Amino acid sequence: MIVGAQLYTISNFAQDEAGIRTSYQKLSEMGYRAIQYSGLPMIGAEKLKEIVDQNGLYYVVSHIGVERLLHETDAVIQEHRIMGYRDIGIGGCSGRYREDGLNGMRAFIRDMKPAVEKMNAAGMKFHYHNHYQEFERFGGVTPMDLVLGETDWGVILDTYWVQYAGLDSAKTLRQMEGRVQFCHLKDMEISQMEQRMAPVGQGNLDWPEILAVCEETGVQYGLVEQDYTYGRDPFEEMRRSAENLRNMGAQF
């Protein structure tokens, strides 16, 4: 497994071309090479490819909003071709689907079907990223059960949100063997009875076990992410995660 960076973590600093260039340079200097395109403006696929190449980085997967996936599928596919990767992701189904439990997920799967068929025909693959809501039980069935049972989508497993939902991240990875090509590496710390995101290795998740299961189950990329840094510098948080993961023997 190769460790990379999820750009959402530093997205507030990368909302124009100058910010993207500076942010990519900083991540490259930390030793990251693989990155996930997420939370950044589409300033032009050619320009984004130029910037990533100049910094010795490469894109491996994206997070694209549901409306673009549904209504601008051809453009999304073309952007991925220009930027040099084939894995198209979504950060989760939006509120209008999420609010209706299992029925909402069924509607999301139904509505996404034509777009996913286009992606597959273009030689690309669709991947669904979980938060905690996908593990809510409705009569013993969860929305994630529908994703796994009624689609052939990949899953971008998020270690923090799995733990937040009351499940074990490593055990869940084992249960999804063959479906998880990308895993979000995100730690959980406790601060005054509050669950908070933390740099990998600074919280309470069992990283030796998680990393071992990633290797066992064929995860190709572990992408460091921290949605919130609670006033701390997100670049410093990403640097600390990289340092801790290297000390655990992870490859970049």
N, C-alpha and C positions, 0 to 999 in steps of 0.2 A: 504494500500500500504506500502511495505517495501522499505526503501531507501538503496541502495547499491552503489558500486563503479565500474565505467568503467575503466578497467586497462589501456586503451590506454593513459590516462592522464599521467601515471607514467612509461610508457613503456620504455622510454630511460634509466631508472635506473634499468630495469629488463630484461636484455638481456642475462643473464646467470643464472645458478642455485643460486649462491650466491646473485645476485641482486634480484632475485625473492623472495628468503627467506627474505631478509631485507625489501623489499617493502611490502610483505604480512604482516609482523610483524608490520610495521608502520601503515598500514590501519586498522589492527585489534586493535591497541592501540587507534585509533581515534573512534572506535566503529562501524566501518563497519563490516558487516557479509556477506551479499550477494555480489558477484562480477561477473563482466562480463569478460570472457577471451578474450583479444583483444590486438594485437600488441606485444605479447610475443612469444619467440621461442618455438617450440614444443620439449622440452627437454626429453619427454617421458611422456605419460599419467599417468603411475603409479607414477612417481616422482612428477608430478604436483598435483595429488590427495593427496599424502603424505604431501606435503608442505601446501596445503590448510587446511587439517585436523589438522595439528600441530598448526595452527594459529587460529583455531575456525572459519574459513571462509567456504563458500560453493559457487560453481559455479551455475549460474542460466541461462545464455545464452552466446553465443559466437559471435565473428566476424571471419569468415573464408574467405580467399581469393577465388575469383571466380574460378581460375584454379584448386585449390584443391577440391572445391565443385563439379566441373564438372568431373574431371579425377581421383580423389581419394576418391570418395563418401564413399565406404565401410570402408576405413581407418578412415575417419572423424567420421562416425557413431560409430565405435568401440572405438575411443578416447573419445567420449562423454559418452559412456556407462561406461568406466573405471573411468572417472572423475566425474561421478555421476549426470549427468543432461541430459535433453532431448530436449532442445531448441537450434537450430542451426541458427545462424544469418550470415548475410553478411553486410559489411559496405556500400554497394552500387554497382551498376554495373560498370565495368571497362571502361576505355576510349574507347575501340573499340565498345562498345555498346552505351555509353553515347554520342558519337559524332554524332549519327544519329537520335537524337530526338525520335519521336514516333516509327519509324521503328527499331531503336536500342533497345528500350525497348521491342518491340514485339519479336525481335530476342532473347533477353535475357530470356524472359519468355519461349519461345520455347525451348531454349537450356537447361534451368534449369529443364524442366519438368521431364526427366528421373531421375535426382538426387533427386528431391523433392519426387517423387513417392517412391524411395528407402527409404528416410527418413521416410515418412509416414508409409510404411510397417514395419519399425523397431520401430514404436511407438514414432517417433520424429516429431517435427514441425519446419518448415522453417520460418524465419522472415527477412523482408527486412527493412534496415535502410535508411532513407532519408537524403539528403543534400538539397540544394536549387534547383538544376537542375530538380528534379522531379516535380516541380511546374511551370516550363516554359510552356507557352500556345502555342499550335500549332492549329490554327483554333478553339480555345476554348477548346481544349482537352489537358490534361497534361499527362506526363508519369505516374504520380501517379494514375490518373484515370484508366489507364490500369492495374496497380497492383491491385487496389481495385476491378475493374470490371471483370478481366479475370483470376484471381487466387483466391485461398483461403489462401494465405500466411498471416502470421501475419505481422504487421508493428511495427518497433521500431521507434517511433516518436521522433524526435530531436527538442526540443523546440527552440533552437537558430536558426537552419537552417530554420524552418518554419517561424519564425519572419523575418529572413534575406530575405526570398522570398517574403515578403510583406503581409504575412497572420498573423492571430491571433492564437497563439498556443492553447489557451483554446478552441476557437471555432472549430479549426481543430480537436482537440481531440474528441470533441462532435460528429463531423461529421463522425469520424472513430470508433465510439463506437462498441465494439465487436471484433475489429481487433487489438487493441493495448494492449498487455500484458506487454510490457516493454516500458518505456519512458525515454529518455535521458534528465536529468535535467541540463540545461546549460543556463547561464544568458548572457545578452548582455549589455555592457556598451558603452558609446560614449566617445572617446578620440580624441580631435582635429579633429572632423568631420569624424573619422574612427569608424566603428563598430568593437568592440572587444569582445572576450569571457571573462567572469568574474566569480568569485565564485558565487554560487547561493545566491541571496539576496543582492549582491553588485551592480547589474545592474538595468535595467529598466523594466524587464519582471514582469508581475503581478502574483507573486507567490501564494498569497492566492487563487486567482481564478484558476490558473493552478492546484494546489494541490487539490482543491475541485473537479475539473472536473476529475482529475485522479481517485479520490475515486468514484465519481458518475458513471464513465464509466467502472469501473472494472480493471483498471491498477493494476497489481500485484507488479511490481517492478519499482521504479524510480531510475535510475542509474546516479549518479553524474559524469559529464564528462567535461573536458576542453581541447580541442585539443591543444590550444596554451596558454602559460602563460606569454609570452612577457618578459622573463628574470626573472620572479618571480619563487620561489620554488614551483613545482607542488604539493608536499606533503602539504605544508602550504596552498595552494589554496584549496586542498581537505579537509583539517581540517577546514578551514573557512566555506566552504559550509556545512559541517556536523554540525558545531555549529549553523549556521544561520537556517538550516532546523529544528534542534531540537527546536530552539526558536519559530519556526512556528508550532510546535506540531507534526512534522513528526516522524514516527516510524522507528527504525533501527533493 
